[in-house]
Amino acid sequence: MRRGAWWTMLVVAVVAAACTGSPEGPRGAPTTSPTTPERASTTPPTKAPPSPSSSMPPPTTTTLPPAPDSPRSLRWAWSNPGAGGAFSEAAIVGDVLAVASDLAGVIVSTDGGATWQTRGSFAGLGETHASAVAIDPDDPETILAGTEGGLYRSDDAGGTFGRLEPTGFVDAAAVRGERIVAAVRSAYDRPDAVVWASSDGGETWQQHPLPGNRTVVAIELDPSDPDRALVLTGSGRFAEGPAGIFLLEDGALEAVDADLGEIVDAAFDRHHPATIWATSDDPDPDAPGHLWRLDEGDWSRVADHGGVLWLPPEPGVIRLTDPRHQFPWDDRSGVWQSTDG
């Protein structure tokens, strides 16, 4: 769920999911053997990707040999929405993908990444620096776009956008049905995030201020109860400080007691939302991180692997990838998977 310095991993994994039709973007978990995500674009190059008007080679597909203990081979295919500055966040539901760009607004695909359309001022976005994006998992026609000037909503898969009430720099957003939750700051460099929540599609809002010096990294709605939301925060202007976990429930925003060390990510269990997963870094930079599980108010350490959580739809499957360890010769690199929860 976390973005921060590793936003590239999110875009890579979402594009990977797009190419295979997976309904989810990244998250990951540890266990026994490293495996490779479903399909993904390559690591962002050092120079800007070509614009849509540039001549580009046709997509290529490579079949990889099965990883150890892998039931089948996995495929990687190139897919890219083209130029548009840095990509801060991405979302996918079915064949609908949306990518937040810091120059071009929101870049949308409705055919699984085969083609892309840029949605900026002509589509109704008053600001084209998009900082967050979300898609309704039950209705991919509904897309939220967070910008440096406020929150926008589309009900036609990104064809047009209309302005919602929250104004300011949007850190993160989530939507399901009539429930919308967004985190907004007064400016991009002000650590004064407020969580805005609406239960009527954005007509009316409740504001929930966070403790001082907080920036929101990600928001996730409970898969079984969208009135319940998990809010992952960081400290400082750019979330560079210690992270915290907050739970929005019964109209109140409360901190989750989590003495886990340096928290990296957190997420609801997709099939048992009362359970919350979290990862943390070890104080020793050469040591692996840790995976934690919260059940009935008690945290337990499940495994000594950390990083970004990726919880796919399959029951019991958890994947982790640690963006600190990306080199192929590092045995901590890759995506680690558990199939037994």
C-alpha positions in Angstrom: 0.0 0.0 0.0 2.9 2.3 0.6 4.2 4.7 -2.1 7.0 7.0 -1.0 10.4 6.6 -2.6 9.4 3.3 -4.3 6.5 4.6 -6.4 8.2 2.9 -9.3 7.5 -0.5 -7.9 3.8 0.3 -7.8 3.6 1.4 -11.4 5.7 -1.6 -12.5 3.5 -4.1 -10.7 0.2 -2.4 -11.9 1.4 -2.5 -15.5 2.3 -6.1 -14.8 -1.2 -6.9 -13.5 -2.7 -5.0 -16.5 -0.9 -7.3 -18.9 -2.3 -10.4 -17.3 -5.8 -9.2 -16.4 -5.2 -9.4 -12.6 -7.6 -7.2 -10.7 -5.0 -5.9 -8.3 -1.9 -3.9 -8.3 1.2 -4.7 -6.1 1.7 -5.9 -2.6 3.8 -8.7 -1.6 4.8 -11.2 1.1 7.5 -13.5 2.1 8.0 -17.1 2.5 10.0 -19.8 0.8 11.0 -19.1 -2.7 11.3 -16.0 -4.8 9.0 -15.7 -7.8 8.3 -13.1 -10.4 5.2 -10.9 -10.5 2.6 -11.7 -13.2 3.7 -9.2 -15.8 5.4 -5.9 -15.5 7.2 -3.1 -17.3 10.9 -2.7 -16.8 12.5 -0.6 -14.1 12.0 3.1 -15.1 14.9 4.2 -17.3 17.2 7.1 -16.5 15.7 9.2 -19.3 12.1 10.0 -20.0 10.0 7.4 -21.8 9.0 8.2 -25.4 5.9 10.2 -26.0 2.9 8.6 -27.7 3.7 10.5 -30.9 7.2 9.0 -31.0 7.9 5.9 -33.0 8.0 3.0 -30.5 8.8 -0.6 -31.1 5.9 -3.0 -30.8 5.4 -4.7 -27.4 7.5 -7.7 -26.9 6.7 -10.8 -24.8 9.3 -13.1 -23.2 8.4 -16.4 -21.6 10.5 -17.0 -18.5 11.6 -20.5 -17.3 9.7 -21.6 -14.2 11.1 -20.4 -10.9 11.9 -23.0 -8.3 8.7 -24.7 -7.1 6.7 -22.5 -9.5 3.7 -24.4 -11.0 4.1 -22.6 -14.4 6.2 -20.1 -16.3 5.4 -16.4 -16.0 5.4 -13.9 -18.8 6.6 -10.3 -18.9 5.4 -7.8 -21.6 6.3 -4.2 -22.2 3.5 -1.7 -21.7 3.8 2.0 -21.1 1.5 5.0 -21.2 4.3 7.1 -22.7 5.7 10.5 -21.6 4.2 12.6 -19.0 6.7 13.3 -16.2 6.9 11.2 -13.1 4.2 8.6 -12.3 3.3 9.0 -8.7 0.6 6.3 -8.4 -1.4 3.8 -10.4 -4.6 1.8 -10.0 -6.2 -1.1 -11.9 -9.6 -2.8 -11.9 -10.1 -5.3 -14.6 -9.1 -3.8 -17.9 -9.3 -0.2 -16.6 -6.0 1.3 -15.6 -5.3 4.9 -14.4 -1.9 6.4 -13.8 -1.3 9.8 -12.0 1.3 11.9 -13.8 2.9 15.0 -12.4 2.7 16.8 -15.8 -0.1 15.2 -17.9 -2.9 14.7 -15.4 -4.3 11.2 -15.4 -3.4 8.7 -18.1 -6.1 6.1 -18.6 -6.4 2.7 -20.4 -9.7 0.8 -20.8 -8.3 -2.1 -22.7 -5.8 -3.6 -20.3 -2.9 -1.3 -21.2 -3.0 -1.8 -25.0 -3.8 1.8 -25.6 -3.7 4.9 -23.4 -5.4 8.3 -23.3 -4.2 11.4 -21.5 -6.9 13.2 -19.5 -6.0 16.7 -18.5 -7.6 20.1 -18.6 -9.8 19.3 -21.6 -11.3 16.4 -19.6 -12.1 18.8 -16.7 -9.0 18.6 -14.5 -8.3 22.1 -13.2 -4.7 21.0 -12.4 -2.6 18.5 -14.4 -0.2 17.7 -11.6 -1.9 14.5 -10.4 -0.7 13.1 -7.1 -3.1 10.3 -6.5 -5.6 8.0 -8.3 -8.2 5.4 -7.3 -10.7 3.2 -9.1 -13.9 1.8 -7.6 -13.3 -2.0 -7.3 -17.0 -2.6 -8.0 -17.5 -0.1 -10.8 -14.3 0.8 -12.8 -16.2 3.6 -14.5 -15.7 5.6 -11.3 -12.2 7.0 -11.0 -10.8 9.5 -8.5 -8.0 11.8 -9.4 -6.1 13.7 -6.7 -4.2 16.8 -7.8 -2.1 19.6 -6.3 -5.3 21.6 -6.2 -8.0 19.2 -5.1 -10.0 16.0 -5.7 -11.8 15.1 -8.9 -14.3 12.3 -9.8 -15.0 10.7 -13.2 -18.1 8.4 -13.8 -17.2 7.5 -17.3 -13.8 5.7 -16.9 -11.8 8.9 -17.1 -13.5 10.5 -20.1 -14.5 13.6 -18.0 -13.8 14.7 -14.5 -15.8 16.9 -12.1 -14.5 18.8 -9.0 -15.3 17.6 -5.5 -15.1 19.7 -2.4 -11.7 18.9 -0.8 -9.1 21.5 -2.0 -5.4 21.3 -1.5 -2.7 18.8 -2.3 -4.2 15.3 -2.3 -1.9 12.6 -0.9 -4.1 9.6 -1.4 -7.7 8.5 -2.1 -10.0 5.5 -2.1 -13.5 4.9 -3.4 -16.1 2.1 -3.2 -19.7 2.9 -4.1 -20.8 6.0 -2.3 -17.9 5.9 0.1 -14.9 8.2 -0.6 -11.9 8.7 1.7 -9.1 11.1 0.7 -6.1 12.7 2.5 -5.5 16.4 1.7 -2.8 18.9 2.8 -2.8 22.6 2.4 0.2 22.4 0.1 2.6 19.7 -1.2 5.3 20.7 1.3 3.1 21.1 4.4 2.8 18.2 6.8 -0.7 19.0 7.9 -2.8 16.2 6.4 -6.5 15.9 7.1 -8.6 12.8 6.2 -11.8 13.7 4.4 -14.6 11.1 4.3 -17.9 11.1 2.4 -20.7 8.5 2.5 -22.8 10.0 -0.3 -20.5 10.1 -3.3 -18.8 13.4 -2.4 -21.9 15.5 -1.7 -21.1 16.0 2.0 -17.9 15.5 4.0 -16.5 14.9 7.4 -12.9 16.0 8.3 -10.6 14.1 10.5 -7.3 15.9 11.3 -4.2 13.8 11.9 -1.7 14.5 14.6 0.8 17.2 13.7 3.6 16.8 11.2 1.8 14.0 9.3 1.6 13.1 5.6 -0.6 10.3 4.3 1.1 7.6 2.2 -1.9 5.4 1.3 -5.5 4.8 2.1 -7.3 1.4 1.8 -11.0 0.6 2.4 -12.1 -2.5 4.2 -13.1 -5.0 1.5 -16.2 -6.0 3.5 -17.1 -2.6 5.0 -16.1 0.5 3.1 -17.0 2.7 6.1 -13.8 1.3 7.7 -10.5 2.6 6.3 -6.8 2.0 6.9 -4.6 5.1 6.7 -0.8 4.7 6.4 1.1 7.9 7.3 4.6 9.2 7.4 6.2 12.1 9.3 7.5 15.3 7.8 6.8 17.2 4.6 7.6 14.2 2.3 6.7 11.3 4.6 10.4 10.7 5.2 10.0 10.2 8.9 8.6 7.2 10.9 5.3 5.8 9.6 2.1 5.3 11.5 -1.1 3.2 11.0 -4.5 4.8 11.6 -8.0 3.2 11.5 -11.0 5.2 10.4 -14.0 3.4 12.0 -17.4 4.4 13.4 -16.8 8.0 12.3 -13.5 8.3 14.3 -9.9 8.2 13.3 -7.7 6.4 15.8 -4.0 5.4 15.8 -3.3 1.7 15.8 -1.0 0.6 18.5 1.9 -0.8 16.5 5.3 -1.0 18.2 6.9 -2.8 15.3 10.0 -0.7 14.6 10.2 1.2 11.3 6.9 0.5 9.6 7.0 0.1 5.8 3.5 -1.0 4.7 0.1 -2.1 6.1 -3.0 -3.6 4.6 -6.3 -5.4 5.4 -6.4 -9.1 4.9 -8.7 -9.5 1.8 -10.6 -12.4 3.1 -10.5 -11.7 6.9 -10.6 -7.8 7.1 -10.5 -7.9 10.9 -6.8 -9.0 10.4 -4.3 -6.3 9.5 -0.9 -7.1 7.9 2.1 -4.9 8.3 5.8 -4.9 7.4 8.8 -3.2 9.0 12.5 -2.7 8.4 15.1 -4.1 10.8 17.4 -1.5 12.5 20.3 -3.5 10.9 20.3 -2.4 7.2 21.8 -5.7 6.2 19.1 -7.7 8.0 15.8 -8.7 6.5 12.6 -6.9 7.4 9.7 -8.4 9.2 6.1 -9.4 8.4 3.5 -8.8 11.2 -0.1 -9.8 11.7 -2.7 -8.0 13.9 -5.4 -10.3 15.3 -7.9 -9.2 18.0 -5.6 -6.4 19.2 -2.3 -8.5 19.3 0.6 -8.3 16.9 2.6 -11.4 16.0 5.7 -11.7 13.9 5.0 -14.0 11.0 8.2 -14.0 9.0 11.5 -12.3 8.6 10.8 -10.7 5.2 9.8 -7.1 4.8 9.0 -4.6 2.0 5.9 -3.7 0.2 2.8 -5.9 0.6 1.0 -7.3 -2.4 -2.2 -9.2 -1.4 -3.7 -10.8 -4.5 -7.3 -12.2 -4.6 -6.4 -15.8 -4.0 -7.0 -16.8 -0.3 -3.9 -17.3 1.7 -1.5 -15.8 -0.8 0.8 -13.0 0.4 3.6 -11.5 -1.6 6.4 -9.2 -0.6 9.0 -7.2 -2.5 11.6 -5.0 -0.9 12.7 -2.1 -3.1 15.9 -1.7 -1.1 17.2 -5.0 -2.6 16.7 -4.8 -6.4 20.0 -6.3 -7.8 19.6 -9.8 -9.3 22.7 -11.0 -7.4 21.2 -10.1 -4.1 19.3 -13.2 -2.7 16.9 -10.8 -1.0 15.7 -9.4 -4.3 12.6 -10.4 -6.2 9.1 -11.1 -5.1 8.6 -13.5 -2.2 5.4 -15.5 -2.0 3.5 -17.5 0.7 0.5 -19.6 -0.3 -0.5 -20.6 3.3 -1.2 -17.3 4.8 
